Amino acid sequence: MEVVDELMTPGCPQCAVKHLSAALYHRAHLVGGGEDLRPDEYMVCVCTAYINLVEVRAGYASHLWYAVGALVRAEEHFAVGLGDCVAREVRLMLEQHGEEALIDALRCIKDGTAPTHADWAAAHYAEAMRELPAMQAAMRMDDLIGSIERIRKEYFDIEEAPVASPEDVGKGGECDMATNKAAKAKVDPKAAKAACKGGKAKKACGKGGKCKK
């Protein structure tokens, strides 16, 4: 899979869907869990840094310094607190050694912090809005599934399966072939637009390629 490393683009629908889905996962774990629903600003920035460092490991090197910037913001939130600041430790590590310190930085954040599901959800939601600013008005934390579907409707090519009558099912031939083909497309829809190969997604993704995360 080709990796086009561009941090600043007009938007990536596929990336936005990815982050909204991650936010949905964490929000789902908040229900009935007795966990504080309010994210901590320091932890949200640390989570944002972690998310982008994982992107660096996947081949998106430009996200490294964005992650460092998130750590700087975390330090600013931490300034009113006491004790050691993991964000500062990780930032200095990355500034000194760059990508060579990537694994140690991820491990340091993982071992040195305890973000809640609320923190992770807020971080992924913010990343989704950053990835697709044109659809920010359509994204809602209280309706993440709806937000995902609105983006898919706007940018993805989705083929609807034809409706087969009961007497046609199982008879084989063209009817079954067409139904199976469309059903497959519905499960694994062609995301040509979302992959920046044309249409609205090409406009949203600018130079393209970044959608292939």
C-alpha positions, 0 to 999 in steps of 0.5 A: 500500500502506497503511503503519501505522508502529508500532515496538512491536507484539506481533508481525509474522509477515511481518516476521519471515519477511522478516528470517529470509530475509535471514539465510538469504541471508547464512548461505548466503554463509558456507558455504565462503567462508573468512569468520569465522562469529563476528559482531562485536558492534559490527558487528551493532549497526551493521547493525541501525541500517542495517536500520532506517534502510532501514525509515525510508526505506520510510516507517516513521519510528518506526524512526529512533530505534530505529536511533539506539539501535542506534548508541548500543549500537554505540558502547558496544561500540566503547569498548574499541577505537581510532580513529574510530567511524562509529556515533558520527558517524552518530548525531550526524548523525541527532540533529541533522538527523533524517530529513533526514540519512537518505541521508547516514547510510546512505551513511556506514555503507556507506562507513565499515564492512565488515560480514561476512555473519556480522554481517548474518545475526546482525542480521537474525536478531535483528530477526526475533526482535524482530518476532515474540517469540511465536515466538522459541522456534521460530526457530533460526539453524541451521535458518532454512528450518525457522523460516520454515516454522514461522511460515508454518504458524502464521500464514499461510493456505496453500492446497494444490493438488489432485492431478490424475490424469495422464488429467485433465491438459490436458483443460481444464474444471473440473479444470484450472481448479481445479488452476491456481487452487490452484497460483497460490495455492500460489505466491502464498499468501493471507497474510491472517492475516500481513497482520493481517486476521484470525485468529492474525496479528491477535492477533500484530500487535496494532493491525495494518498493520505486517505490510505491510512 
